[in-house]
Amino acid sequence: MGLRIVCFCIFLIPFSLWPSTGCRDFYAISDFDDTIKTYTSKGAGQVLYHALFKKEINAGFDLFIKELEKSGHNNCKDTFLSIVSASPWPLKYKISELLKLYSFPEFKLSLRPLTAQSRVFKKETLSHILEKNPGPFLLFGDDLHDDPEIYHELKEKYPEKILAIYIHNINNRPPIKGQETYLTTFDLAFKEYQQGRVSLRALKEIGQRIMFSSPWKVIPPYGHCPALGKLKLENEEYLELVPRVEMRLSEICESRKL
């Protein structure tokens, strides 16, 4: 009887919080809204419409995550990607459907219960993942809400578990010490290329995705527009692509002034 109770309780543990074996070189934890998924507007109606019916992500982010997953796998079967979002749990099917559409690697998805406060839910869920898994982790989020502050608190508590923190610069908030900000998936991938976790081939593919994607998938309409040359990427191997990407960003931002 006792064995049956133990077995039953195991199945009550949320799958997204089961620990990994730690056989990878590193793992990734990401926010969803405005880090993976993008929107044409932050109006409540538009956000709800996009959440239910649209399947658009920030240009190149799928390629980026797939490249990272290949980089640190070591023939490991562990799930590479954990997604922790304040989006309510009834959206789980829609979010899973979108991630599978873009062929994201196998993932664990944790969404907020309807009665939970967003910041408390995210910090508690992320703390559980960091405590129960050896890591280390790359953390991805955005500056629209509490990701920078939550990630900073977690870095102070679990310094050995967090390799790097990347924050999508949408509101142009001053970065917190120890965190890297990025404007597009291209300059995010460049930072990881410098760390040896993204290949030059993948970096170029992501740059091409930036060049030919809809403007709002590159920089959201409510997002910060950088000054020309802001990316500051210099390397002869991909120098021909950098000015083209920067010009693309400039064209997007100039068109919004009209």
CYANA upper distance limits for C-alpha pairs under 8 A (distance plus 0.5 A):
  1 MET  CA      5 ILE  CA      6.95
  2 GLY  CA      6 VAL  CA      6.84
  3 LEU  CA      7 CYS  CA      6.71
  4 ARG  CA      8 PHE  CA      6.61
  5 ILE  CA      9 CYS  CA      6.69
  6 VAL  CA     10 ILE  CA      6.87
  7 CYS  CA     11 PHE  CA      7.27
  8 PHE  CA     12 LEU  CA      7.33
  9 CYS  CA     13 ILE  CA      7.48
 13 ILE  CA     17 LEU  CA      7.82
 13 ILE  CA     18 TRP  CA      7.84
 14 PRO  CA     18 TRP  CA      7.45
 15 PHE  CA    108 LYS  CA      7.80
 16 SER  CA     82 SER  CA      7.98
 16 SER  CA    108 LYS  CA      5.07
 16 SER  CA    109 LEU  CA      6.17
 16 SER  CA    110 SER  CA      6.59
 17 LEU  CA    108 LYS  CA      8.25
 17 LEU  CA    128 HIS  CA      7.86
 17 LEU  CA    129 ILE  CA      6.84
 18 TRP  CA    132 LYS  CA      8.48
 19 PRO  CA    129 ILE  CA      7.88
 19 PRO  CA    132 LYS  CA      6.04
 19 PRO  CA    133 ASN  CA      5.75
 20 SER  CA     78 ASP  CA      6.48
 20 SER  CA     79 THR  CA      7.85
 20 SER  CA    132 LYS  CA      8.46
 20 SER  CA    133 ASN  CA      6.15
 20 SER  CA    134 PRO  CA      8.01
 21 THR  CA     78 ASP  CA      7.29
 21 THR  CA    133 ASN  CA      7.84
 21 THR  CA    134 PRO  CA      7.94
 22 GLY  CA     78 ASP  CA      8.00
 22 GLY  CA    133 ASN  CA      7.35
 22 GLY  CA    134 PRO  CA      5.89
 22 GLY  CA    135 GLY  CA      6.54
 23 CYS  CA     73 HIS  CA      8.38
 23 CYS  CA     74 ASN  CA      7.77
 23 CYS  CA     76 CYS  CA      6.33
 23 CYS  CA     78 ASP  CA      7.64
 24 ARG  CA     72 GLY  CA      6.15
 24 ARG  CA     73 HIS  CA      5.69
 24 ARG  CA     74 ASN  CA      6.46
 24 ARG  CA     76 CYS  CA      6.50
 24 ARG  CA     78 ASP  CA      7.84
 24 ARG  CA     80 PHE  CA      8.48
 24 ARG  CA    135 GLY  CA      8.50
 25 ASP  CA     72 GLY  CA      5.41
 25 ASP  CA     73 HIS  CA      7.31
 25 ASP  CA     74 ASN  CA      7.80
 25 ASP  CA    135 GLY  CA      8.45
 25 ASP  CA    136 PRO  CA      7.93
 26 PHE  CA     72 GLY  CA      6.45
 26 PHE  CA     80 PHE  CA      8.47
 26 PHE  CA    135 GLY  CA      6.37
 26 PHE  CA    136 PRO  CA      5.52
 26 PHE  CA    137 PHE  CA      6.08
 26 PHE  CA    138 LEU  CA      7.84
 27 TYR  CA     69 GLU  CA      8.31
 27 TYR  CA     72 GLY  CA      8.28
 27 TYR  CA     80 PHE  CA      5.62
 27 TYR  CA     81 LEU  CA      6.87
 27 TYR  CA    135 GLY  CA      6.61
 27 TYR  CA    136 PRO  CA      6.68
 27 TYR  CA    137 PHE  CA      5.17
 27 TYR  CA    138 LEU  CA      6.75
 28 ALA  CA     80 PHE  CA      6.68
 28 ALA  CA     81 LEU  CA      5.46
 28 ALA  CA     82 SER  CA      6.84
 28 ALA  CA    137 PHE  CA      5.72
 28 ALA  CA    138 LEU  CA      5.25
 28 ALA  CA    139 LEU  CA      6.54
 28 ALA  CA    140 PHE  CA      8.23
 29 ILE  CA     81 LEU  CA      6.35
 29 ILE  CA     82 SER  CA      5.23
 29 ILE  CA     83 ILE  CA      6.20
 29 ILE  CA     84 VAL  CA      7.74
 29 ILE  CA    137 PHE  CA      7.18
 29 ILE  CA    138 LEU  CA      6.70
 29 ILE  CA    139 LEU  CA      5.45
 29 ILE  CA    140 PHE  CA      6.81
 30 SER  CA     35 THR  CA      7.83
 30 SER  CA     36 ILE  CA      8.39
 30 SER  CA     81 LEU  CA      8.03
 30 SER  CA     82 SER  CA      6.89
 30 SER  CA     83 ILE  CA      5.38
 30 SER  CA     84 VAL  CA      6.80
 30 SER  CA    139 LEU  CA      6.35
 30 SER  CA    140 PHE  CA      5.11
 30 SER  CA    141 GLY  CA      6.55
 31 ASP  CA     35 THR  CA      6.35
 31 ASP  CA     36 ILE  CA      7.61
 31 ASP  CA     83 ILE  CA      6.24
 31 ASP  CA     84 VAL  CA      5.89
 31 ASP  CA     85 SER  CA      5.82
 31 ASP  CA    140 PHE  CA      6.73
 31 ASP  CA    141 GLY  CA      5.60
 31 ASP  CA    142 ASP  CA      8.19
 32 PHE  CA     36 ILE  CA      5.46
 32 PHE  CA     37 LYS  CA      6.49
 32 PHE  CA     83 ILE  CA      7.13
 32 PHE  CA     84 VAL  CA      7.55
 32 PHE  CA     85 SER  CA      6.08
 32 PHE  CA    141 GLY  CA      8.32
 33 ASP  CA     37 LYS  CA      5.55
 33 ASP  CA     38 THR  CA      7.12
 33 ASP  CA     85 SER  CA      7.84
 33 ASP  CA     87 SER  CA      8.26
 34 ASP  CA     38 THR  CA      5.58
 34 ASP  CA     39 TYR  CA      7.94
 34 ASP  CA     58 ASN  CA      8.16
 34 ASP  CA    141 GLY  CA      8.39
 34 ASP  CA    142 ASP  CA      6.99
 34 ASP  CA    168 HIS  CA      8.28
 35 THR  CA     58 ASN  CA      7.73
 35 THR  CA    140 PHE  CA      7.54
 35 THR  CA    141 GLY  CA      6.04
 35 THR  CA    142 ASP  CA      6.38
 35 THR  CA    168 HIS  CA      6.98
 36 ILE  CA     57 ILE  CA      6.03
 36 ILE  CA     58 ASN  CA      6.30
 36 ILE  CA     61 PHE  CA      7.06
 37 LYS  CA     55 LYS  CA      8.35
 37 LYS  CA     56 GLU  CA      6.56
 37 LYS  CA     57 ILE  CA      4.62
 37 LYS  CA     58 ASN  CA      6.43
 38 THR  CA     56 GLU  CA      6.58
 38 THR  CA     57 ILE  CA      5.54
 38 THR  CA     58 ASN  CA      6.01
 38 THR  CA    216 TRP  CA      8.24
 38 THR  CA    217 LYS  CA      6.89
 38 THR  CA    220 PRO  CA      7.42
 39 TYR  CA     46 GLN  CA      8.27
 39 TYR  CA     47 VAL  CA      7.29
 39 TYR  CA     50 HIS  CA      7.26
 39 TYR  CA     56 GLU  CA      8.02
 39 TYR  CA    216 TRP  CA      7.86
 39 TYR  CA    217 LYS  CA      8.32
 39 TYR  CA    220 PRO  CA      7.15
 40 THR  CA     46 GLN  CA      7.94
 40 THR  CA    216 TRP  CA      6.73
 40 THR  CA    220 PRO  CA      6.93
 40 THR  CA    221 PRO  CA      6.70
 40 THR  CA    222 TYR  CA      8.47
 41 SER  CA     46 GLN  CA      6.53
 41 SER  CA     47 VAL  CA      7.38
 41 SER  CA    220 PRO  CA      8.26
 41 SER  CA    221 PRO  CA      7.15
 41 SER  CA    222 TYR  CA      7.11
 42 LYS  CA     46 GLN  CA      7.07
 42 LYS  CA     47 VAL  CA      6.37
 42 LYS  CA    222 TYR  CA      7.79
 43 GLY  CA     47 VAL  CA      6.63
 44 ALA  CA     48 LEU  CA      6.72
 45 GLY  CA     49 TYR  CA      6.62
 46 GLN  CA     50 HIS  CA      6.53
 47 VAL  CA     51 ALA  CA      6.50
 48 LEU  CA     52 LEU  CA      6.73
 49 TYR  CA     53 PHE  CA      6.34
 49 TYR  CA     54 LYS  CA      7.64
 50 HIS  CA     54 LYS  CA      5.01
 50 HIS  CA     55 LYS  CA      7.82
 51 ALA  CA     55 LYS  CA      8.46
 51 ALA  CA     91 LEU  CA      8.17
 51 ALA  CA     94 LYS  CA      7.99
 52 LEU  CA     91 LEU  CA      8.29
 52 LEU  CA     94 LYS  CA      7.27
 55 LYS  CA     98 LEU  CA      6.30
 56 GLU  CA    217 LYS  CA      7.95
 57 ILE  CA     61 PHE  CA      7.73
 57 ILE  CA    217 LYS  CA      7.04
 58 ASN  CA    184 THR  CA      8.48
 58 ASN  CA    185 THR  CA      7.87
 58 ASN  CA    217 LYS  CA      5.35
 58 ASN  CA    218 VAL  CA      6.68
 59 ALA  CA    184 THR  CA      8.36
 59 ALA  CA    185 THR  CA      7.23
 59 ALA  CA    206 ILE  CA      8.29
 59 ALA  CA    209 ARG  CA      6.68
 59 ALA  CA    210 ILE  CA      6.37
 59 ALA  CA    213 SER  CA      6.94
 59 ALA  CA    217 LYS  CA      5.75
 59 ALA  CA    218 VAL  CA      6.07
 60 GLY  CA     64 PHE  CA      6.75
 60 GLY  CA    185 THR  CA      6.43
 60 GLY  CA    186 PHE  CA      7.97
 60 GLY  CA    206 ILE  CA      5.58
 60 GLY  CA    207 GLY  CA      8.37
 60 GLY  CA    209 ARG  CA      6.23
 60 GLY  CA    210 ILE  CA      7.29
 61 PHE  CA     65 ILE  CA      6.75
 61 PHE  CA    185 THR  CA      6.37
 62 ASP  CA     66 LYS  CA      6.70
 62 ASP  CA    102 TYR  CA      6.90
 62 ASP  CA    103 SER  CA      7.95
 62 ASP  CA    104 PHE  CA      6.60
 63 LEU  CA     67 GLU  CA      6.61
 63 LEU  CA    202 ALA  CA      7.84
 63 LEU  CA    205 GLU  CA      8.46
 63 LEU  CA    206 ILE  CA      7.22
 64 PHE  CA     68 LEU  CA      6.84
 64 PHE  CA    185 THR  CA      7.92
 64 PHE  CA    189 ALA  CA      7.02
 64 PHE  CA    198 VAL  CA      8.26
 64 PHE  CA    202 ALA  CA      7.92
 64 PHE  CA    206 ILE  CA      7.76
 65 ILE  CA     69 GLU  CA      6.64
 65 ILE  CA    104 PHE  CA      7.66
 65 ILE  CA    105 PRO  CA      8.18
 66 LYS  CA     70 LYS  CA      6.87
 66 LYS  CA    104 PHE  CA      6.94
 66 LYS  CA    105 PRO  CA      6.78
 67 GLU  CA     71 SER  CA      6.70
 67 GLU  CA    197 ARG  CA      8.38
 67 GLU  CA    198 VAL  CA      6.68
 67 GLU  CA    199 SER  CA      8.20
 67 GLU  CA    202 ALA  CA      7.36
 68 LEU  CA     72 GLY  CA      7.08
 68 LEU  CA    197 ARG  CA      6.64
 68 LEU  CA    198 VAL  CA      6.82
 69 GLU  CA     73 HIS  CA      6.68
 69 GLU  CA     80 PHE  CA      6.77
 69 GLU  CA    105 PRO  CA      7.65
 71 SER  CA    197 ARG  CA      6.19
 71 SER  CA    198 VAL  CA      7.54
 72 GLY  CA    197 ARG  CA      8.09
 73 HIS  CA     77 LYS  CA      8.41
 79 THR  CA    105 PRO  CA      8.48
 79 THR  CA    106 GLU  CA      6.40
 79 THR  CA    107 PHE  CA      6.49
 79 THR  CA    108 LYS  CA      7.75
 80 PHE  CA    105 PRO  CA      7.72
 80 PHE  CA    106 GLU  CA      7.47
 80 PHE  CA    107 PHE  CA      7.17
 81 LEU  CA    105 PRO  CA      7.54
 81 LEU  CA    106 GLU  CA      7.32
 81 LEU  CA    107 PHE  CA      5.31
 81 LEU  CA    108 LYS  CA      6.94
 82 SER  CA    107 PHE  CA      6.07
 82 SER  CA    108 LYS  CA      5.20
 82 SER  CA    109 LEU  CA      6.54
 82 SER  CA    110 SER  CA      8.30
 83 ILE  CA    107 PHE  CA      7.61
 83 ILE  CA    108 LYS  CA      6.63
 83 ILE  CA    109 LEU  CA      5.39
 83 ILE  CA    110 SER  CA      6.66
 84 VAL  CA    109 LEU  CA      6.70
 84 VAL  CA    110 SER  CA      5.37
 84 VAL  CA    111 LEU  CA      6.70
 84 VAL  CA    122 LYS  CA      7.09
 84 VAL  CA    125 THR  CA      7.88
 84 VAL  CA    126 LEU  CA      7.77
 85 SER  CA    110 SER  CA      6.89
 85 SER  CA    111 LEU  CA      5.71
 85 SER  CA    112 ARG  CA      7.18
 85 SER  CA    122 LYS  CA      7.37
 86 ALA  CA    111 LEU  CA      6.43
 86 ALA  CA    112 ARG  CA      5.55
 86 ALA  CA    118 SER  CA      5.77
 86 ALA  CA    119 ARG  CA      8.28
 86 ALA  CA    121 PHE  CA      7.86
 86 ALA  CA    122 LYS  CA      7.18
 87 SER  CA     91 LEU  CA      7.56
 87 SER  CA    111 LEU  CA      6.29
 87 SER  CA    112 ARG  CA      6.37
 88 PRO  CA     92 LYS  CA      8.28
 88 PRO  CA    111 LEU  CA      6.21
 88 PRO  CA    112 ARG  CA      5.29
 88 PRO  CA    113 PRO  CA      6.42
 88 PRO  CA    114 LEU  CA      6.31
 89 TRP  CA    110 SER  CA      8.45
 89 TRP  CA    111 LEU  CA      5.35
 89 TRP  CA    112 ARG  CA      6.00
 89 TRP  CA    113 PRO  CA      6.21
 89 TRP  CA    114 LEU  CA      7.54
 91 LEU  CA     95 ILE  CA      6.62
 92 LYS  CA     96 SER  CA      6.51
 92 LYS  CA    109 LEU  CA      8.31
 92 LYS  CA    111 LEU  CA      7.51
 93 TYR  CA     97 GLU  CA      6.49
 94 LYS  CA     98 LEU  CA      6.79
 95 ILE  CA     99 LEU  CA      6.81
 96 SER  CA    100 LYS  CA      6.67
 96 SER  CA    109 LEU  CA      8.42
 97 GLU  CA    101 LEU  CA      6.60
 98 LEU  CA    102 TYR  CA      7.08
 99 LEU  CA    103 SER  CA      6.81
 99 LEU  CA    104 PHE  CA      5.99
100 LYS  CA    104 PHE  CA      6.37
110 SER  CA    125 THR  CA      8.24
112 ARG  CA    116 ALA  CA      6.87
112 ARG  CA    118 SER  CA      7.38
112 ARG  CA    121 PHE  CA      6.87
112 ARG  CA    122 LYS  CA      8.30
116 ALA  CA    120 VAL  CA      7.88
116 ALA  CA    121 PHE  CA      6.69
117 GLN  CA    121 PHE  CA      6.52
118 SER  CA    122 LYS  CA      6.71
119 ARG  CA    123 LYS  CA      6.67
119 ARG  CA    146 ASP  CA      7.25
119 ARG  CA    150 ILE  CA      8.27
120 VAL  CA    124 GLU  CA      6.54
121 PHE  CA    125 THR  CA      6.52
122 LYS  CA    126 LEU  CA      6.47
122 LYS  CA    150 ILE  CA      8.47
123 LYS  CA    127 SER  CA      6.43
123 LYS  CA    150 ILE  CA      6.68
123 LYS  CA    154 LEU  CA      8.43
124 GLU  CA    128 HIS  CA      6.71
125 THR  CA    129 ILE  CA      6.92
126 LEU  CA    130 LEU  CA      6.72
127 SER  CA    131 GLU  CA      6.51
127 SER  CA    154 LEU  CA      7.55
128 HIS  CA    132 LYS  CA      6.53
129 ILE  CA    133 ASN  CA      6.41
130 LEU  CA    134 PRO  CA      7.77
130 LEU  CA    135 GLY  CA      7.74
130 LEU  CA    158 TYR  CA      7.83
130 LEU  CA    161 LYS  CA      7.17
134 PRO  CA    161 LYS  CA      7.47
135 GLY  CA    161 LYS  CA      6.08
135 GLY  CA    162 ILE  CA      8.02
136 PRO  CA    160 GLU  CA      7.65
136 PRO  CA    161 LYS  CA      4.99
136 PRO  CA    162 ILE  CA      5.90
136 PRO  CA    163 LEU  CA      6.51
137 PHE  CA    161 LYS  CA      6.57
137 PHE  CA    162 ILE  CA      5.32
137 PHE  CA    163 LEU  CA      6.06
137 PHE  CA    164 ALA  CA      7.78
138 LEU  CA    162 ILE  CA      6.65
138 LEU  CA    163 LEU  CA      5.98
138 LEU  CA    164 ALA  CA      5.61
138 LEU  CA    165 ILE  CA      6.58
138 LEU  CA    166 TYR  CA      8.28
139 LEU  CA    151 TYR  CA      8.14
139 LEU  CA    162 ILE  CA      7.87
139 LEU  CA    164 ALA  CA      6.84
139 LEU  CA    165 ILE  CA      5.27
139 LEU  CA    166 TYR  CA      6.63
140 PHE  CA    165 ILE  CA      6.63
140 PHE  CA    166 TYR  CA      5.44
140 PHE  CA    167 ILE  CA      6.46
140 PHE  CA    168 HIS  CA      8.19
141 GLY  CA    147 ASP  CA      6.21
141 GLY  CA    148 PRO  CA      7.88
141 GLY  CA    166 TYR  CA      6.91
141 GLY  CA    167 ILE  CA      5.40
141 GLY  CA    168 HIS  CA      6.57
142 ASP  CA    147 ASP  CA      6.62
142 ASP  CA    148 PRO  CA      7.73
142 ASP  CA    166 TYR  CA      8.49
142 ASP  CA    167 ILE  CA      5.19
142 ASP  CA    168 HIS  CA      4.77
142 ASP  CA    169 ASN  CA      6.85
142 ASP  CA    170 ILE  CA      7.51
143 ASP  CA    147 ASP  CA      6.89
143 ASP  CA    148 PRO  CA      6.84
143 ASP  CA    167 ILE  CA      6.84
143 ASP  CA    168 HIS  CA      6.79
143 ASP  CA    169 ASN  CA      6.53
143 ASP  CA    170 ILE  CA      6.70
143 ASP  CA    171 ASN  CA      6.69
143 ASP  CA    172 ASN  CA      8.10
143 ASP  CA    173 ARG  CA      7.23
144 LEU  CA    170 ILE  CA      7.20
144 LEU  CA    171 ASN  CA      6.72
146 ASP  CA    150 ILE  CA      6.52
147 ASP  CA    151 TYR  CA      6.34
147 ASP  CA    167 ILE  CA      8.32
148 PRO  CA    152 HIS  CA      6.53
148 PRO  CA    167 ILE  CA      7.42
148 PRO  CA    175 PRO  CA      8.47
148 PRO  CA    176 ILE  CA      7.46
148 PRO  CA    179 GLN  CA      8.44
149 GLU  CA    153 GLU  CA      6.77
149 GLU  CA    176 ILE  CA      8.49
150 ILE  CA    154 LEU  CA      6.77
151 TYR  CA    155 LYS  CA      6.55
151 TYR  CA    165 ILE  CA      7.79
152 HIS  CA    156 GLU  CA      6.85
152 HIS  CA    176 ILE  CA      8.02
153 GLU  CA    157 LYS  CA      6.89
154 LEU  CA    158 TYR  CA      6.30
154 LEU  CA    159 PRO  CA      8.15
155 LYS  CA    159 PRO  CA      5.36
155 LYS  CA    161 LYS  CA      8.32
155 LYS  CA    162 ILE  CA      6.83
158 TYR  CA    162 ILE  CA      7.39
164 ALA  CA    178 GLY  CA      8.50
164 ALA  CA    179 GLN  CA      7.58
164 ALA  CA    180 GLU  CA      8.29
165 ILE  CA    178 GLY  CA      7.97
165 ILE  CA    179 GLN  CA      5.58
165 ILE  CA    180 GLU  CA      6.63
166 TYR  CA    179 GLN  CA      6.50
166 TYR  CA    180 GLU  CA      5.34
166 TYR  CA    181 THR  CA      6.06
166 TYR  CA    182 TYR  CA      7.55
166 TYR  CA    188 LEU  CA      8.26
167 ILE  CA    179 GLN  CA      7.57
167 ILE  CA    180 GLU  CA      6.66
167 ILE  CA    181 THR  CA      5.14
167 ILE  CA    182 TYR  CA      6.79
168 HIS  CA    181 THR  CA      6.25
168 HIS  CA    182 TYR  CA      5.64
168 HIS  CA    183 LEU  CA      6.54
168 HIS  CA    184 THR  CA      8.05
169 ASN  CA    173 ARG  CA      7.75
169 ASN  CA    181 THR  CA      6.28
169 ASN  CA    182 TYR  CA      6.07
169 ASN  CA    183 LEU  CA      5.82
169 ASN  CA    223 GLY  CA      8.18
169 ASN  CA    224 HIS  CA      7.42
170 ILE  CA    183 LEU  CA      7.85
170 ILE  CA    220 PRO  CA      8.30
170 ILE  CA    222 TYR  CA      7.96
170 ILE  CA    223 GLY  CA      4.90
170 ILE  CA    224 HIS  CA      5.55
171 ASN  CA    223 GLY  CA      6.60
171 ASN  CA    224 HIS  CA      6.24
172 ASN  CA    224 HIS  CA      6.38
175 PRO  CA    179 GLN  CA      6.96
175 PRO  CA    180 GLU  CA      7.71
175 PRO  CA    181 THR  CA      7.25
182 TYR  CA    187 ASP  CA      6.60
182 TYR  CA    188 LEU  CA      6.02
183 LEU  CA    187 ASP  CA      7.28
183 LEU  CA    188 LEU  CA      8.06
183 LEU  CA    219 ILE  CA      7.96
183 LEU  CA    226 PRO  CA      8.19
184 THR  CA    188 LEU  CA      6.93
184 THR  CA    218 VAL  CA      6.77
184 THR  CA    219 ILE  CA      7.47
185 THR  CA    189 ALA  CA      6.44
185 THR  CA    206 ILE  CA      7.68
185 THR  CA    210 ILE  CA      8.45
186 PHE  CA    190 PHE  CA      6.69
186 PHE  CA    203 LEU  CA      7.39
186 PHE  CA    206 ILE  CA      6.36
186 PHE  CA    207 GLY  CA      6.11
186 PHE  CA    210 ILE  CA      7.69
187 ASP  CA    191 LYS  CA      6.86
187 ASP  CA    231 LEU  CA      7.11
187 ASP  CA    233 LEU  CA      8.39
188 LEU  CA    192 GLU  CA      7.16
189 ALA  CA    193 TYR  CA      6.45
189 ALA  CA    198 VAL  CA      7.13
189 ALA  CA    203 LEU  CA      6.63
189 ALA  CA    206 ILE  CA      8.29
190 PHE  CA    194 GLN  CA      6.77
190 PHE  CA    198 VAL  CA      8.26
190 PHE  CA    203 LEU  CA      7.17
190 PHE  CA    233 LEU  CA      8.33
191 LYS  CA    195 GLN  CA      7.18
192 GLU  CA    196 GLY  CA      6.85
192 GLU  CA    197 ARG  CA      5.98
192 GLU  CA    198 VAL  CA      6.06
193 TYR  CA    197 ARG  CA      6.18
193 TYR  CA    198 VAL  CA      4.88
193 TYR  CA    199 SER  CA      6.57
193 TYR  CA    200 LEU  CA      7.51
193 TYR  CA    203 LEU  CA      7.81
194 GLN  CA    198 VAL  CA      8.36
198 VAL  CA    202 ALA  CA      7.05
198 VAL  CA    203 LEU  CA      7.37
199 SER  CA    203 LEU  CA      6.75
200 LEU  CA    204 LYS  CA      6.74
200 LEU  CA    238 TYR  CA      8.39
201 ARG  CA    205 GLU  CA      6.83
202 ALA  CA    206 ILE  CA      6.66
203 LEU  CA    207 GLY  CA      6.73
204 LYS  CA    208 GLN  CA      6.74
204 LYS  CA    238 TYR  CA      7.88
204 LYS  CA    241 LEU  CA      7.97
205 GLU  CA    209 ARG  CA      6.80
206 ILE  CA    210 ILE  CA      6.84
207 GLY  CA    211 MET  CA      6.85
207 GLY  CA    241 LEU  CA      7.51
207 GLY  CA    245 VAL  CA      7.18
208 GLN  CA    212 PHE  CA      6.94
209 ARG  CA    213 SER  CA      6.41
210 ILE  CA    218 VAL  CA      6.66
210 ILE  CA    245 VAL  CA      7.47
210 ILE  CA    248 ARG  CA      8.49
211 MET  CA    244 ARG  CA      8.13
211 MET  CA    245 VAL  CA      6.77
211 MET  CA    248 ARG  CA      6.88
213 SER  CA    217 LYS  CA      6.93
213 SER  CA    218 VAL  CA      7.36
214 SER  CA    218 VAL  CA      7.36
215 PRO  CA    219 ILE  CA      6.75
215 PRO  CA    220 PRO  CA      7.93
215 PRO  CA    252 ILE  CA      6.53
216 TRP  CA    220 PRO  CA      4.92
216 TRP  CA    221 PRO  CA      6.31
218 VAL  CA    249 LEU  CA      8.37
219 ILE  CA    223 GLY  CA      6.53
219 ILE  CA    224 HIS  CA      8.05
219 ILE  CA    225 CYS  CA      7.93
219 ILE  CA    249 LEU  CA      8.29
219 ILE  CA    252 ILE  CA      8.36
225 CYS  CA    249 LEU  CA      8.29
225 CYS  CA    253 CYS  CA      6.34
226 PRO  CA    230 LYS  CA      6.56
226 PRO  CA    249 LEU  CA      8.23
226 PRO  CA    250 SER  CA      8.34
227 ALA  CA    250 SER  CA      8.08
228 LEU  CA    246 GLU  CA      6.87
228 LEU  CA    247 MET  CA      7.93
228 LEU  CA    249 LEU  CA      8.34
228 LEU  CA    250 SER  CA      6.70
229 GLY  CA    246 GLU  CA      7.04
231 LEU  CA    246 GLU  CA      7.80
233 LEU  CA    239 LEU  CA      8.32
233 LEU  CA    242 VAL  CA      7.22
234 GLU  CA    239 LEU  CA      6.74
234 GLU  CA    242 VAL  CA      8.34
235 ASN  CA    239 LEU  CA      6.00
236 GLU  CA    240 GLU  CA      8.32
238 TYR  CA    242 VAL  CA      7.31
239 LEU  CA    243 PRO  CA      7.78
240 GLU  CA    244 ARG  CA      7.70
241 LEU  CA    245 VAL  CA      6.73
242 VAL  CA    246 GLU  CA      6.67
243 PRO  CA    247 MET  CA      6.42
244 ARG  CA    248 ARG  CA      6.64
245 VAL  CA    249 LEU  CA      6.87
246 GLU  CA    250 SER  CA      6.71
247 MET  CA    251 GLU  CA      6.61
248 ARG  CA    252 ILE  CA      6.78
249 LEU  CA    253 CYS  CA      6.73
250 SER  CA    254 GLU  CA      6.48
251 GLU  CA    255 SER  CA      6.60
252 ILE  CA    256 ARG  CA      7.19
253 CYS  CA    257 LYS  CA      7.42
254 GLU  CA    258 LEU  CA      7.60
